[in-house]
Amino acid sequence: MHIKWNALAQTAGISFGVTVAVVAVFALGILALSRREAALGAREAEGGRASGGRPALLAGAYACFALCATAVGYGLVLIAAP
């Protein structure tokens, strides 16, 4: 039995990089949601209505979560592929 150490190192490096990227994108989504909630809270404290407020942050958060879900789904497809 011969182990291809180069291929093993490449696989480990790529999987580590993808894991860090997915976690970072998910964290950006959480950050966008928390900033939106803070903006809504500040608007409500000023006496304004709490609806609306920074739709770009909500869209960005949804985009981050969709990207994470896509990466996880692709990983599952790779695992389940024959």
N, C-alpha and C positions, 0 to 999 in steps of 0.2 A: 504494500500500500504506500502510495506516494502522495504527500500533501503538497498542494500548490500554495505555498506561503504568500506569494505575490497576489494571487486571486483572493485569498482569505483576507489579506490586509486591505485590498481595494474594497471588498464587500463591507468590511467593518467600518472603513472610513466613510464610505458613501452612506451607509445606514446611520452612522453617527451624525453626519452632516444634515441628512434629511430630517432626523429626529429633532435636532436643534432648530432647524428652520420651521418645522411645524409648530413646535412649542413657542417660538418667537412670534409667529403669525397669530397664534391663538392668544398670546399675551397682548398683542396689539389690538385684537378684537375686544378683549376685556377692558383694556385701557380706553378705547373709544366709547364703549358703553358707560364706563364710570364717569368719563368727562361729560357725556351727554346728560347723565343723571345729575351731575353737579351743576350743569348749566340750567337744567329744569328746576332744581331746588333753589338756585339763586334767583331765577325769574319769579318763582312762587313767593319767595321771601320779600321781593320788592313789591308784591301786590299784583303782579301780572298773572295771566293765566299760565298754567303749567303745561298746556298742550303744545305740540310742535317743538320747536327749538332744535336747531342744529341737525337737520335731516342728513347732512353729509356724514356726520359721525355715525349715525345709525346705519347708513348705507355702507360705510367703510367697515363697520363691525360685522355686518352681514356678509360682506365680501370676504373678510378674513375667515369667518366661520365656514363659509362655503368652500374656500380654498383648503382648509383643514379637512373638511369632510371628503373632498375630492381626493386628497392625498391618502387618507385612510382607506377610502373605497378602492383606490388603485392598488394599494398594498394588499388588501384582501383578495382582489382579483388575481394578483401575482401569486399569492399563496395557494389559491384554489385552482389555478390553471394546471391542466394535466401535463 
